[in-house]
Amino acid sequence: MTINSDADLVAMRRVGRLLARTIEQMRAAVRPGSTTGEIDRGAQRFARSAGARVVEAADGWTQRTHNHALAAHHEHTIVIRRGVPLVLTAA
């Protein structure tokens, strides 16, 4: 994404803050016996409660915002040992 205006920068910062809060919610949900599906659904509920609106395209993979713009989609591979998540794909 290219940031072309101050409004774009403000929007990116807002999304970054929401992402950070969502990750914290996910981290808190990790416990022995929890599944990635449960963690994902909790993250989606939290993000939606904060106003995020993303829909899945017909291909079952592409994510778009409510106004059909492409949405950022990022995944990590994690291992959970003794209730502690270890992110394997972090940069």
PDB file of N, CA, C and O in Angstrom:
ATOM      1  N   MET A   1       0.840  -1.182   0.000  1.00  0.00           N
ATOM      2  CA  MET A   1       0.000   0.000   0.000  1.00  0.00           C
ATOM      3  C   MET A   1       0.878   1.236   0.000  1.00  0.00           C
ATOM      4  O   MET A   1       1.866   1.303   0.731  1.00  0.00           O
ATOM      5  N   THR A   2       0.528   2.194  -0.802  1.00  0.00           N
ATOM      6  CA  THR A   2       1.218   3.471  -0.832  1.00  0.00           C
ATOM      7  C   THR A   2       0.427   4.476  -0.016  1.00  0.00           C
ATOM      8  O   THR A   2      -0.787   4.603  -0.174  1.00  0.00           O
ATOM      9  N   ILE A   3       1.121   5.183   0.853  1.00  0.00           N
ATOM     10  CA  ILE A   3       0.467   6.220   1.649  1.00  0.00           C
ATOM     11  C   ILE A   3       0.597   7.523   0.869  1.00  0.00           C
ATOM     12  O   ILE A   3       1.700   8.028   0.659  1.00  0.00           O
ATOM     13  N   ASN A   4      -0.547   8.061   0.442  1.00  0.00           N
ATOM     14  CA  ASN A   4      -0.566   9.240  -0.408  1.00  0.00           C
ATOM     15  C   ASN A   4      -0.987  10.517   0.294  1.00  0.00           C
ATOM     16  O   ASN A   4      -0.876  11.604  -0.274  1.00  0.00           O
ATOM     17  N   SER A   5      -1.464  10.399   1.508  1.00  0.00           N
ATOM     18  CA  SER A   5      -1.980  11.589   2.180  1.00  0.00           C
ATOM     19  C   SER A   5      -1.888  11.417   3.692  1.00  0.00           C
ATOM     20  O   SER A   5      -1.630  10.324   4.196  1.00  0.00           O
ATOM     21  N   ASP A   6      -2.103  12.507   4.393  1.00  0.00           N
ATOM     22  CA  ASP A   6      -2.152  12.445   5.856  1.00  0.00           C
ATOM     23  C   ASP A   6      -3.299  11.546   6.309  1.00  0.00           C
ATOM     24  O   ASP A   6      -3.182  10.848   7.317  1.00  0.00           O
ATOM     25  N   ALA A   7      -4.396  11.561   5.576  1.00  0.00           N
ATOM     26  CA  ALA A   7      -5.545  10.718   5.929  1.00  0.00           C
ATOM     27  C   ALA A   7      -5.173   9.236   5.821  1.00  0.00           C
ATOM     28  O   ALA A   7      -5.586   8.432   6.657  1.00  0.00           O
ATOM     29  N   ASP A   8      -4.393   8.871   4.795  1.00  0.00           N
ATOM     30  CA  ASP A   8      -3.931   7.492   4.659  1.00  0.00           C
ATOM     31  C   ASP A   8      -3.076   7.100   5.861  1.00  0.00           C
ATOM     32  O   ASP A   8      -3.221   6.001   6.397  1.00  0.00           O
ATOM     33  N   LEU A   9      -2.192   7.990   6.281  1.00  0.00           N
ATOM     34  CA  LEU A   9      -1.315   7.723   7.412  1.00  0.00           C
ATOM     35  C   LEU A   9      -2.124   7.552   8.700  1.00  0.00           C
ATOM     36  O   LEU A   9      -1.847   6.651   9.493  1.00  0.00           O
ATOM     37  N   VAL A  10      -3.103   8.398   8.904  1.00  0.00           N
ATOM     38  CA  VAL A  10      -3.971   8.290  10.076  1.00  0.00           C
ATOM     39  C   VAL A  10      -4.703   6.942  10.061  1.00  0.00           C
ATOM     40  O   VAL A  10      -4.801   6.277  11.092  1.00  0.00           O
ATOM     41  N   ALA A  11      -5.210   6.543   8.903  1.00  0.00           N
ATOM     42  CA  ALA A  11      -5.929   5.273   8.784  1.00  0.00           C
ATOM     43  C   ALA A  11      -5.010   4.093   9.075  1.00  0.00           C
ATOM     44  O   ALA A  11      -5.413   3.155   9.762  1.00  0.00           O
ATOM     45  N   MET A  12      -3.785   4.126   8.565  1.00  0.00           N
ATOM     46  CA  MET A  12      -2.833   3.043   8.806  1.00  0.00           C
ATOM     47  C   MET A  12      -2.481   2.951  10.288  1.00  0.00           C
ATOM     48  O   MET A  12      -2.354   1.852  10.827  1.00  0.00           O
ATOM     49  N   ARG A  13      -2.327   4.077  10.936  1.00  0.00           N
ATOM     50  CA  ARG A  13      -2.030   4.063  12.374  1.00  0.00           C
ATOM     51  C   ARG A  13      -3.203   3.473  13.158  1.00  0.00           C
ATOM     52  O   ARG A  13      -3.007   2.711  14.104  1.00  0.00           O
ATOM     53  N   ARG A  14      -4.407   3.830  12.758  1.00  0.00           N
ATOM     54  CA  ARG A  14      -5.605   3.310  13.430  1.00  0.00           C
ATOM     55  C   ARG A  14      -5.676   1.785  13.289  1.00  0.00           C
ATOM     56  O   ARG A  14      -5.963   1.073  14.251  1.00  0.00           O
ATOM     57  N   VAL A  15      -5.413   1.306  12.087  1.00  0.00           N
ATOM     58  CA  VAL A  15      -5.432  -0.136  11.845  1.00  0.00           C
ATOM     59  C   VAL A  15      -4.321  -0.820  12.646  1.00  0.00           C
ATOM     60  O   VAL A  15      -4.535  -1.897  13.203  1.00  0.00           O
ATOM     61  N   GLY A  16      -3.148  -0.208  12.705  1.00  0.00           N
ATOM     62  CA  GLY A  16      -2.046  -0.779  13.470  1.00  0.00           C
ATOM     63  C   GLY A  16      -2.375  -0.912  14.947  1.00  0.00           C
ATOM     64  O   GLY A  16      -2.035  -1.913  15.578  1.00  0.00           O
ATOM     65  N   ARG A  17      -3.038   0.100  15.497  1.00  0.00           N
ATOM     66  CA  ARG A  17      -3.438   0.039  16.911  1.00  0.00           C
ATOM     67  C   ARG A  17      -4.458  -1.073  17.138  1.00  0.00           C
ATOM     68  O   ARG A  17      -4.374  -1.805  18.125  1.00  0.00           O
ATOM     69  N   LEU A  18      -5.421  -1.202  16.227  1.00  0.00           N
ATOM     70  CA  LEU A  18      -6.413  -2.269  16.343  1.00  0.00           C
ATOM     71  C   LEU A  18      -5.735  -3.633  16.245  1.00  0.00           C
ATOM     72  O   LEU A  18      -6.067  -4.547  17.000  1.00  0.00           O
ATOM     73  N   LEU A  19      -4.797  -3.771  15.331  1.00  0.00           N
ATOM     74  CA  LEU A  19      -4.081  -5.034  15.183  1.00  0.00           C
ATOM     75  C   LEU A  19      -3.335  -5.387  16.470  1.00  0.00           C
ATOM     76  O   LEU A  19      -3.376  -6.534  16.914  1.00  0.00           O
ATOM     77  N   ALA A  20      -2.659  -4.416  17.065  1.00  0.00           N
ATOM     78  CA  ALA A  20      -1.929  -4.671  18.312  1.00  0.00           C
ATOM     79  C   ALA A  20      -2.876  -5.130  19.418  1.00  0.00           C
ATOM     80  O   ALA A  20      -2.561  -6.062  20.157  1.00  0.00           O
ATOM     81  N   ARG A  21      -4.027  -4.485  19.535  1.00  0.00           N
ATOM     82  CA  ARG A  21      -4.995  -4.878  20.568  1.00  0.00           C
ATOM     83  C   ARG A  21      -5.565  -6.273  20.281  1.00  0.00           C
ATOM     84  O   ARG A  21      -5.803  -7.054  21.202  1.00  0.00           O
ATOM     85  N   THR A  22      -5.781  -6.577  19.004  1.00  0.00           N
ATOM     86  CA  THR A  22      -6.301  -7.896  18.630  1.00  0.00           C
ATOM     87  C   THR A  22      -5.285  -8.983  18.977  1.00  0.00           C
ATOM     88  O   THR A  22      -5.657 -10.035  19.497  1.00  0.00           O
ATOM     89  N   ILE A  23      -4.020  -8.738  18.695  1.00  0.00           N
ATOM     90  CA  ILE A  23      -2.980  -9.717  19.025  1.00  0.00           C
ATOM     91  C   ILE A  23      -2.918  -9.944  20.528  1.00  0.00           C
ATOM     92  O   ILE A  23      -2.744 -11.077  20.976  1.00  0.00           O
ATOM     93  N   GLU A  24      -3.058  -8.886  21.307  1.00  0.00           N
ATOM     94  CA  GLU A  24      -3.073  -9.043  22.760  1.00  0.00           C
ATOM     95  C   GLU A  24      -4.249  -9.908  23.210  1.00  0.00           C
ATOM     96  O   GLU A  24      -4.104 -10.730  24.115  1.00  0.00           O
ATOM     97  N   GLN A  25      -5.407  -9.729  22.586  1.00  0.00           N
ATOM     98  CA  GLN A  25      -6.571 -10.560  22.901  1.00  0.00           C
ATOM     99  C   GLN A  25      -6.293 -12.021  22.559  1.00  0.00           C
ATOM    100  O   GLN A  25      -6.650 -12.924  23.315  1.00  0.00           O
ATOM    101  N   MET A  26      -5.654 -12.243  21.419  1.00  0.00           N
ATOM    102  CA  MET A  26      -5.318 -13.606  21.012  1.00  0.00           C
ATOM    103  C   MET A  26      -4.329 -14.230  21.990  1.00  0.00           C
ATOM    104  O   MET A  26      -4.470 -15.392  22.372  1.00  0.00           O
ATOM    105  N   ARG A  27      -3.337 -13.459  22.386  1.00  0.00           N
ATOM    106  CA  ARG A  27      -2.334 -13.962  23.324  1.00  0.00           C
ATOM    107  C   ARG A  27      -3.002 -14.387  24.636  1.00  0.00           C
ATOM    108  O   ARG A  27      -2.650 -15.416  25.212  1.00  0.00           O
ATOM    109  N   ALA A  28      -3.951 -13.601  25.093  1.00  0.00           N
ATOM    110  CA  ALA A  28      -4.655 -13.912  26.339  1.00  0.00           C
ATOM    111  C   ALA A  28      -5.528 -15.164  26.204  1.00  0.00           C
ATOM    112  O   ALA A  28      -5.821 -15.824  27.201  1.00  0.00           O
ATOM    113  N   ALA A  29      -5.942 -15.490  24.979  1.00  0.00           N
ATOM    114  CA  ALA A  29      -6.817 -16.646  24.754  1.00  0.00           C
ATOM    115  C   ALA A  29      -6.049 -17.960  24.672  1.00  0.00           C
ATOM    116  O   ALA A  29      -6.654 -19.031  24.728  1.00  0.00           O
ATOM    117  N   VAL A  30      -4.735 -17.895  24.542  1.00  0.00           N
ATOM    118  CA  VAL A  30      -3.931 -19.112  24.405  1.00  0.00           C
ATOM    119  C   VAL A  30      -3.788 -19.780  25.761  1.00  0.00           C
ATOM    120  O   VAL A  30      -3.273 -19.193  26.712  1.00  0.00           O
ATOM    121  N   ARG A  31      -4.255 -21.021  25.828  1.00  0.00           N
ATOM    122  CA  ARG A  31      -4.143 -21.813  27.051  1.00  0.00           C
ATOM    123  C   ARG A  31      -4.162 -23.277  26.646  1.00  0.00           C
ATOM    124  O   ARG A  31      -4.587 -23.605  25.538  1.00  0.00           O
ATOM    125  N   PRO A  32      -3.711 -24.155  27.517  1.00  0.00           N
ATOM    126  CA  PRO A  32      -3.733 -25.581  27.166  1.00  0.00           C
ATOM    127  C   PRO A  32      -5.127 -26.020  26.736  1.00  0.00           C
ATOM    128  O   PRO A  32      -6.122 -25.736  27.403  1.00  0.00           O
ATOM    129  N   GLY A  33      -5.173 -26.711  25.620  1.00  0.00           N
ATOM    130  CA  GLY A  33      -6.443 -27.216  25.103  1.00  0.00           C
ATOM    131  C   GLY A  33      -7.160 -26.284  24.152  1.00  0.00           C
ATOM    132  O   GLY A  33      -8.113 -26.702  23.496  1.00  0.00           O
ATOM    133  N   SER A  34      -6.730 -25.021  24.053  1.00  0.00           N
ATOM    134  CA  SER A  34      -7.405 -24.117  23.118  1.00  0.00           C
ATOM    135  C   SER A  34      -6.990 -24.474  21.697  1.00  0.00           C
ATOM    136  O   SER A  34      -5.871 -24.929  21.457  1.00  0.00           O
ATOM    137  N   THR A  35      -7.902 -24.261  20.766  1.00  0.00           N
ATOM    138  CA  THR A  35      -7.610 -24.556  19.363  1.00  0.00           C
ATOM    139  C   THR A  35      -7.362 -23.254  18.610  1.00  0.00           C
ATOM    140  O   THR A  35      -7.770 -22.178  19.047  1.00  0.00           O
ATOM    141  N   THR A  36      -6.691 -23.371  17.480  1.00  0.00           N
ATOM    142  CA  THR A  36      -6.459 -22.172  16.661  1.00  0.00           C
ATOM    143  C   THR A  36      -7.781 -21.612  16.167  1.00  0.00           C
ATOM    144  O   THR A  36      -7.916 -20.400  16.002  1.00  0.00           O
ATOM    145  N   GLY A  37      -8.761 -22.479  15.926  1.00  0.00           N
ATOM    146  CA  GLY A  37     -10.081 -22.004  15.503  1.00  0.00           C
ATOM    147  C   GLY A  37     -10.738 -21.139  16.559  1.00  0.00           C
ATOM    148  O   GLY A  37     -11.320 -20.102  16.243  1.00  0.00           O
ATOM    149  N   GLU A  38     -10.648 -21.562  17.821  1.00  0.00           N
ATOM    150  CA  GLU A  38     -11.213 -20.766  18.915  1.00  0.00           C
ATOM    151  C   GLU A  38     -10.511 -19.414  19.032  1.00  0.00           C
ATOM    152  O   GLU A  38     -11.154 -18.381  19.219  1.00  0.00           O
ATOM    153  N   ILE A  39      -9.191 -19.437  18.922  1.00  0.00           N
ATOM    154  CA  ILE A  39      -8.416 -18.198  19.019  1.00  0.00           C
ATOM    155  C   ILE A  39      -8.772 -17.273  17.862  1.00  0.00           C
ATOM    156  O   ILE A  39      -8.932 -16.068  18.055  1.00  0.00           O
ATOM    157  N   ASP A  40      -8.896 -17.836  16.659  1.00  0.00           N
ATOM    158  CA  ASP A  40      -9.246 -17.045  15.476  1.00  0.00           C
ATOM    159  C   ASP A  40     -10.636 -16.433  15.608  1.00  0.00           C
ATOM    160  O   ASP A  40     -10.823 -15.252  15.313  1.00  0.00           O
ATOM    161  N   ARG A  41     -11.601 -17.218  16.045  1.00  0.00           N
ATOM    162  CA  ARG A  41     -12.961 -16.693  16.197  1.00  0.00           C
ATOM    163  C   ARG A  41     -13.006 -15.581  17.249  1.00  0.00           C
ATOM    164  O   ARG A  41     -13.717 -14.591  17.077  1.00  0.00           O
ATOM    165  N   GLY A  42     -12.256 -15.743  18.324  1.00  0.00           N
ATOM    166  CA  GLY A  42     -12.194 -14.692  19.342  1.00  0.00           C
ATOM    167  C   GLY A  42     -11.577 -13.418  18.789  1.00  0.00           C
ATOM    168  O   GLY A  42     -12.046 -12.319  19.086  1.00  0.00           O
ATOM    169  N   ALA A  43     -10.531 -13.557  17.989  1.00  0.00           N
ATOM    170  CA  ALA A  43      -9.890 -12.389  17.374  1.00  0.00           C
ATOM    171  C   ALA A  43     -10.851 -11.691  16.424  1.00  0.00           C
ATOM    172  O   ALA A  43     -10.911 -10.462  16.392  1.00  0.00           O
ATOM    173  N   GLN A  44     -11.602 -12.468  15.651  1.00  0.00           N
ATOM    174  CA  GLN A  44     -12.568 -11.870  14.733  1.00  0.00           C
ATOM    175  C   GLN A  44     -13.658 -11.117  15.490  1.00  0.00           C
ATOM    176  O   GLN A  44     -14.029 -10.006  15.112  1.00  0.00           O
ATOM    177  N   ARG A  45     -14.169 -11.724  16.561  1.00  0.00           N
ATOM    178  CA  ARG A  45     -15.199 -11.041  17.360  1.00  0.00           C
ATOM    179  C   ARG A  45     -14.664  -9.732  17.927  1.00  0.00           C
ATOM    180  O   ARG A  45     -15.346  -8.709  17.892  1.00  0.00           O
ATOM    181  N   PHE A  46     -13.432  -9.769  18.452  1.00  0.00           N
ATOM    182  CA  PHE A  46     -12.846  -8.565  19.031  1.00  0.00           C
ATOM    183  C   PHE A  46     -12.679  -7.478  17.967  1.00  0.00           C
ATOM    184  O   PHE A  46     -13.068  -6.332  18.191  1.00  0.00           O
ATOM    185  N   ALA A  47     -12.110  -7.824  16.821  1.00  0.00           N
ATOM    186  CA  ALA A  47     -11.885  -6.840  15.758  1.00  0.00           C
ATOM    187  C   ALA A  47     -13.208  -6.258  15.262  1.00  0.00           C
ATOM    188  O   ALA A  47     -13.309  -5.055  15.023  1.00  0.00           O
ATOM    189  N   ARG A  48     -14.218  -7.110  15.109  1.00  0.00           N
ATOM    190  CA  ARG A  48     -15.527  -6.606  14.663  1.00  0.00           C
ATOM    191  C   ARG A  48     -16.147  -5.677  15.703  1.00  0.00           C
ATOM    192  O   ARG A  48     -16.786  -4.684  15.352  1.00  0.00           O
ATOM    193  N   SER A  49     -15.959  -5.998  16.978  1.00  0.00           N
ATOM    194  CA  SER A  49     -16.522  -5.139  18.023  1.00  0.00           C
ATOM    195  C   SER A  49     -15.864  -3.759  18.015  1.00  0.00           C
ATOM    196  O   SER A  49     -16.436  -2.789  18.512  1.00  0.00           O
ATOM    197  N   ALA A  50     -14.656  -3.677  17.446  1.00  0.00           N
ATOM    198  CA  ALA A  50     -13.945  -2.400  17.349  1.00  0.00           C
ATOM    199  C   ALA A  50     -14.227  -1.695  16.022  1.00  0.00           C
ATOM    200  O   ALA A  50     -13.661  -0.636  15.753  1.00  0.00           O
ATOM    201  N   GLY A  51     -15.098  -2.276  15.189  1.00  0.00           N
ATOM    202  CA  GLY A  51     -15.491  -1.620  13.951  1.00  0.00           C
ATOM    203  C   GLY A  51     -14.883  -2.185  12.681  1.00  0.00           C
ATOM    204  O   GLY A  51     -15.197  -1.708  11.591  1.00  0.00           O
ATOM    205  N   ALA A  52     -14.017  -3.193  12.790  1.00  0.00           N
ATOM    206  CA  ALA A  52     -13.398  -3.779  11.590  1.00  0.00           C
ATOM    207  C   ALA A  52     -14.446  -4.579  10.826  1.00  0.00           C
ATOM    208  O   ALA A  52     -15.221  -5.327  11.422  1.00  0.00           O
ATOM    209  N   ARG A  53     -14.467  -4.420   9.523  1.00  0.00           N
ATOM    210  CA  ARG A  53     -15.404  -5.151   8.674  1.00  0.00           C
ATOM    211  C   ARG A  53     -14.645  -5.708   7.474  1.00  0.00           C
ATOM    212  O   ARG A  53     -14.281  -4.977   6.554  1.00  0.00           O
ATOM    213  N   VAL A  54     -14.418  -7.014   7.507  1.00  0.00           N
ATOM    214  CA  VAL A  54     -13.714  -7.685   6.416  1.00  0.00           C
ATOM    215  C   VAL A  54     -14.570  -8.853   5.971  1.00  0.00           C
ATOM    216  O   VAL A  54     -15.156  -9.555   6.795  1.00  0.00           O
ATOM    217  N   VAL A  55     -14.641  -9.058   4.672  1.00  0.00           N
ATOM    218  CA  VAL A  55     -15.400 -10.175   4.125  1.00  0.00           C
ATOM    219  C   VAL A  55     -14.478 -11.042   3.280  1.00  0.00           C
ATOM    220  O   VAL A  55     -13.497 -10.561   2.711  1.00  0.00           O
ATOM    221  N   GLU A  56     -14.805 -12.314   3.208  1.00  0.00           N
ATOM    222  CA  GLU A  56     -14.028 -13.250   2.410  1.00  0.00           C
ATOM    223  C   GLU A  56     -14.613 -13.293   1.008  1.00  0.00           C
ATOM    224  O   GLU A  56     -15.828 -13.392   0.837  1.00  0.00           O
ATOM    225  N   ALA A  57     -13.750 -13.219   0.011  1.00  0.00           N
ATOM    226  CA  ALA A  57     -14.198 -13.274  -1.386  1.00  0.00           C
ATOM    227  C   ALA A  57     -14.625 -14.701  -1.738  1.00  0.00           C
ATOM    228  O   ALA A  57     -14.387 -15.636  -0.974  1.00  0.00           O
ATOM    229  N   ALA A  58     -15.247 -14.852  -2.885  1.00  0.00           N
ATOM    230  CA  ALA A  58     -15.769 -16.149  -3.319  1.00  0.00           C
ATOM    231  C   ALA A  58     -14.679 -17.204  -3.462  1.00  0.00           C
ATOM    232  O   ALA A  58     -14.973 -18.397  -3.401  1.00  0.00           O
ATOM    233  N   ASP A  59     -13.416 -16.789  -3.653  1.00  0.00           N
ATOM    234  CA  ASP A  59     -12.338 -17.765  -3.802  1.00  0.00           C
ATOM    235  C   ASP A  59     -11.982 -18.439  -2.478  1.00  0.00           C
ATOM    236  O   ASP A  59     -11.190 -19.382  -2.455  1.00  0.00           O
ATOM    237  N   GLY A  60     -12.566 -17.958  -1.369  1.00  0.00           N
ATOM    238  CA  GLY A  60     -12.314 -18.560  -0.072  1.00  0.00           C
ATOM    239  C   GLY A  60     -10.993 -18.172   0.556  1.00  0.00           C
ATOM    240  O   GLY A  60     -10.620 -18.720   1.593  1.00  0.00           O
ATOM    241  N   TRP A  61     -10.281 -17.246  -0.046  1.00  0.00           N
ATOM    242  CA  TRP A  61      -8.966 -16.855   0.455  1.00  0.00           C
ATOM    243  C   TRP A  61      -8.789 -15.346   0.544  1.00  0.00           C
ATOM    244  O   TRP A  61      -8.322 -14.833   1.562  1.00  0.00           O
ATOM    245  N   THR A  62      -9.157 -14.638  -0.504  1.00  0.00           N
ATOM    246  CA  THR A  62      -8.947 -13.193  -0.569  1.00  0.00           C
ATOM    247  C   THR A  62      -9.829 -12.480   0.446  1.00  0.00           C
ATOM    248  O   THR A  62     -11.022 -12.765   0.556  1.00  0.00           O
ATOM    249  N   GLN A  63      -9.238 -11.560   1.180  1.00  0.00           N
ATOM    250  CA  GLN A  63      -9.968 -10.769   2.165  1.00  0.00           C
ATOM    251  C   GLN A  63     -10.167  -9.359   1.604  1.00  0.00           C
ATOM    252  O   GLN A  63      -9.250  -8.786   1.015  1.00  0.00           O
ATOM    253  N   ARG A  64     -11.355  -8.811   1.789  1.00  0.00           N
ATOM    254  CA  ARG A  64     -11.665  -7.457   1.335  1.00  0.00           C
ATOM    255  C   ARG A  64     -12.376  -6.711   2.447  1.00  0.00           C
ATOM    256  O   ARG A  64     -13.016  -7.316   3.308  1.00  0.00           O
ATOM    257  N   THR A  65     -12.259  -5.388   2.422  1.00  0.00           N
ATOM    258  CA  THR A  65     -12.976  -4.577   3.397  1.00  0.00           C
ATOM    259  C   THR A  65     -14.442  -4.488   2.974  1.00  0.00           C
ATOM    260  O   THR A  65     -14.810  -4.940   1.890  1.00  0.00           O
ATOM    261  N   HIS A  66     -15.269  -3.905   3.830  1.00  0.00           N
ATOM    262  CA  HIS A  66     -16.700  -3.802   3.532  1.00  0.00           C
ATOM    263  C   HIS A  66     -16.981  -3.029   2.246  1.00  0.00           C
ATOM    264  O   HIS A  66     -18.032  -3.217   1.633  1.00  0.00           O
ATOM    265  N   ASN A  67     -16.044  -2.152   1.826  1.00  0.00           N
ATOM    266  CA  ASN A  67     -16.245  -1.393   0.583  1.00  0.00           C
ATOM    267  C   ASN A  67     -15.476  -2.020  -0.583  1.00  0.00           C
ATOM    268  O   ASN A  67     -15.267  -1.375  -1.611  1.00  0.00           O
ATOM    269  N   HIS A  68     -15.057  -3.271  -0.422  1.00  0.00           N
ATOM    270  CA  HIS A  68     -14.443  -4.105  -1.459  1.00  0.00           C
ATOM    271  C   HIS A  68     -12.984  -3.775  -1.771  1.00  0.00           C
ATOM    272  O   HIS A  68     -12.449  -4.279  -2.759  1.00  0.00           O
ATOM    273  N   ALA A  69     -12.331  -2.953  -0.968  1.00  0.00           N
ATOM    274  CA  ALA A  69     -10.896  -2.745  -1.142  1.00  0.00           C
ATOM    275  C   ALA A  69     -10.163  -3.973  -0.590  1.00  0.00           C
ATOM    276  O   ALA A  69     -10.677  -4.662   0.291  1.00  0.00           O
ATOM    277  N   LEU A  70      -8.967  -4.240  -1.110  1.00  0.00           N
ATOM    278  CA  LEU A  70      -8.195  -5.362  -0.585  1.00  0.00           C
ATOM    279  C   LEU A  70      -7.847  -5.097   0.872  1.00  0.00           C
ATOM    280  O   LEU A  70      -7.565  -3.960   1.251  1.00  0.00           O
ATOM    281  N   ALA A  71      -7.867  -6.129   1.675  1.00  0.00           N
ATOM    282  CA  ALA A  71      -7.531  -6.012   3.092  1.00  0.00           C
ATOM    283  C   ALA A  71      -6.213  -6.734   3.343  1.00  0.00           C
ATOM    284  O   ALA A  71      -5.905  -7.731   2.690  1.00  0.00           O
ATOM    285  N   ALA A  72      -5.452  -6.229   4.281  1.00  0.00           N
ATOM    286  CA  ALA A  72      -4.210  -6.896   4.666  1.00  0.00           C
ATOM    287  C   ALA A  72      -4.555  -8.218   5.327  1.00  0.00           C
ATOM    288  O   ALA A  72      -5.504  -8.316   6.104  1.00  0.00           O
ATOM    289  N   HIS A  73      -3.780  -9.212   5.010  1.00  0.00           N
ATOM    290  CA  HIS A  73      -3.992 -10.534   5.590  1.00  0.00           C
ATOM    291  C   HIS A  73      -2.609 -11.087   5.893  1.00  0.00           C
ATOM    292  O   HIS A  73      -1.776 -11.224   4.997  1.00  0.00           O
ATOM    293  N   HIS A  74      -2.374 -11.399   7.146  1.00  0.00           N
ATOM    294  CA  HIS A  74      -1.057 -11.887   7.533  1.00  0.00           C
ATOM    295  C   HIS A  74      -1.227 -13.041   8.500  1.00  0.00           C
ATOM    296  O   HIS A  74      -2.074 -13.001   9.393  1.00  0.00           O
ATOM    297  N   GLU A  75      -0.431 -14.051   8.320  1.00  0.00           N
ATOM    298  CA  GLU A  75      -0.499 -15.202   9.206  1.00  0.00           C
ATOM    299  C   GLU A  75       0.892 -15.553   9.692  1.00  0.00           C
ATOM    300  O   GLU A  75       1.888 -15.307   9.011  1.00  0.00           O
ATOM    301  N   HIS A  76       0.943 -16.122  10.865  1.00  0.00           N
ATOM    302  CA  HIS A  76       2.183 -16.663  11.417  1.00  0.00           C
ATOM    303  C   HIS A  76       1.977 -18.138  11.701  1.00  0.00           C
ATOM    304  O   HIS A  76       0.851 -18.590  11.907  1.00  0.00           O
ATOM    305  N   THR A  77       3.057 -18.874  11.710  1.00  0.00           N
ATOM    306  CA  THR A  77       3.025 -20.250  12.177  1.00  0.00           C
ATOM    307  C   THR A  77       3.469 -20.225  13.629  1.00  0.00           C
ATOM    308  O   THR A  77       4.525 -19.682  13.954  1.00  0.00           O
ATOM    309  N   ILE A  78       2.656 -20.817  14.506  1.00  0.00           N
ATOM    310  CA  ILE A  78       2.990 -20.794  15.928  1.00  0.00           C
ATOM    311  C   ILE A  78       2.999 -22.203  16.508  1.00  0.00           C
ATOM    312  O   ILE A  78       2.322 -23.104  16.014  1.00  0.00           O
ATOM    313  N   VAL A  79       3.762 -22.363  17.541  1.00  0.00           N
ATOM    314  CA  VAL A  79       3.769 -23.579  18.349  1.00  0.00           C
ATOM    315  C   VAL A  79       3.421 -23.138  19.758  1.00  0.00           C
ATOM    316  O   VAL A  79       3.911 -22.112  20.231  1.00  0.00           O
ATOM    317  N   ILE A  80       2.582 -23.905  20.424  1.00  0.00           N
ATOM    318  CA  ILE A  80       2.217 -23.570  21.800  1.00  0.00           C
ATOM    319  C   ILE A  80       2.782 -24.656  22.711  1.00  0.00           C
ATOM    320  O   ILE A  80       2.402 -25.824  22.629  1.00  0.00           O
ATOM    321  N   ARG A  81       3.710 -24.232  23.588  1.00  0.00           N
ATOM    322  CA  ARG A  81       4.336 -25.150  24.540  1.00  0.00           C
ATOM    323  C   ARG A  81       4.031 -24.671  25.950  1.00  0.00           C
ATOM    324  O   ARG A  81       4.315 -23.529  26.313  1.00  0.00           O
ATOM    325  N   ARG A  82       3.447 -25.567  26.734  1.00  0.00           N
ATOM    326  CA  ARG A  82       3.112 -25.231  28.122  1.00  0.00           C
ATOM    327  C   ARG A  82       2.322 -23.927  28.213  1.00  0.00           C
ATOM    328  O   ARG A  82       2.506 -23.141  29.143  1.00  0.00           O
ATOM    329  N   GLY A  83       1.436 -23.708  27.234  1.00  0.00           N
ATOM    330  CA  GLY A  83       0.595 -22.520  27.238  1.00  0.00           C
ATOM    331  C   GLY A  83       1.268 -21.261  26.741  1.00  0.00           C
ATOM    332  O   GLY A  83       0.657 -20.193  26.749  1.00  0.00           O
ATOM    333  N   VAL A  84       2.513 -21.361  26.309  1.00  0.00           N
ATOM    334  CA  VAL A  84       3.248 -20.185  25.843  1.00  0.00           C
ATOM    335  C   VAL A  84       3.396 -20.265  24.325  1.00  0.00           C
ATOM    336  O   VAL A  84       3.978 -21.223  23.817  1.00  0.00           O
ATOM    337  N   PRO A  85       2.876 -19.268  23.584  1.00  0.00           N
ATOM    338  CA  PRO A  85       3.000 -19.303  22.125  1.00  0.00           C
ATOM    339  C   PRO A  85       4.415 -18.947  21.683  1.00  0.00           C
ATOM    340  O   PRO A  85       5.017 -18.007  22.203  1.00  0.00           O
ATOM    341  N   LEU A  86       4.936 -19.690  20.734  1.00  0.00           N
ATOM    342  CA  LEU A  86       6.221 -19.395  20.107  1.00  0.00           C
ATOM    343  C   LEU A  86       5.940 -19.146  18.634  1.00  0.00           C
ATOM    344  O   LEU A  86       5.525 -20.057  17.917  1.00  0.00           O
ATOM    345  N   VAL A  87       6.162 -17.915  18.177  1.00  0.00           N
ATOM    346  CA  VAL A  87       5.909 -17.564  16.783  1.00  0.00           C
ATOM    347  C   VAL A  87       7.114 -17.972  15.953  1.00  0.00           C
ATOM    348  O   VAL A  87       8.211 -17.443  16.134  1.00  0.00           O
ATOM    349  N   LEU A  88       6.909 -18.914  15.042  1.00  0.00           N
ATOM    350  CA  LEU A  88       8.009 -19.454  14.243  1.00  0.00           C
ATOM    351  C   LEU A  88       8.339 -18.599  13.029  1.00  0.00           C
ATOM    352  O   LEU A  88       9.468 -18.634  12.539  1.00  0.00           O
ATOM    353  N   THR A  89       7.374 -17.835  12.539  1.00  0.00           N
ATOM    354  CA  THR A  89       7.578 -17.094  11.299  1.00  0.00           C
ATOM    355  C   THR A  89       7.753 -15.602  11.501  1.00  0.00           C
ATOM    356  O   THR A  89       7.681 -14.841  10.536  1.00  0.00           O
ATOM    357  N   ALA A  90       7.983 -15.160  12.741  1.00  0.00           N
ATOM    358  CA  ALA A  90       8.156 -13.724  12.998  1.00  0.00           C
ATOM    359  C   ALA A  90       9.446 -13.238  12.350  1.00  0.00           C
ATOM    360  O   ALA A  90      10.452 -13.946  12.311  1.00  0.00           O
ATOM    361  N   ALA A  91       9.388 -12.018  11.845  1.00  0.00           N
ATOM    362  CA  ALA A  91      10.581 -11.436  11.204  1.00  0.00           C
ATOM    363  C   ALA A  91      11.515 -10.884  12.248  1.00  0.00           C
ATOM    364  O   ALA A  91      12.574 -10.354  11.911  1.00  0.00           O
TER     365      ALA A  91
END
